[in-house]
Amino acid sequence: MQLQTSAKDQLRAFVSRIERLEEEKAALSADLKEVYAEAKGNGFDVKALRKLISIRKQDDNKRREEEMILATYLHALGMDEEESEAA
């Protein structure tokens, strides 16, 4: 199968753009790793920070729904705060 010159040029352009974006993504990933390491060095819990970032990305309604489901499950297993305080 032969590609015409215009198709080859388009393909090269797409590949070039993808490669450039992959490089940018790698650089951003390294930057994020550095920020998390800095936060850890200042005494912050990285796992909690990652969870916090994840929560902030969510839609408020979806987050509330997930929290209610989790609270229901914790209560069903006797793991909610009211249950543990009464024990």
Phi, psi and omega in degrees: 000129181252135174264142176288162183305317181295322178292320177298317179297318177298315180301313178301318180296317178297314180299317180298314179297316180298315180298318179296317179294322177298320177296317178297319179298318179296319179294318178295321178298318178295320178297317178298318179301319178296319181295317177297320178296320178296316178299316179298319178296337178264013173092007179272147179278114185295321179299317178293321177298316179298319178295317179301315179297318179299317180295318181294336178284337185286154170294139183304316181295317179295319179298314179298319179298314179297320179296320179294318178297315179299315179299320178298315180294316178300318179297316181299330180265004180071027183251006181279166185298319181298318180295315184287331178287327182284337184282000000 
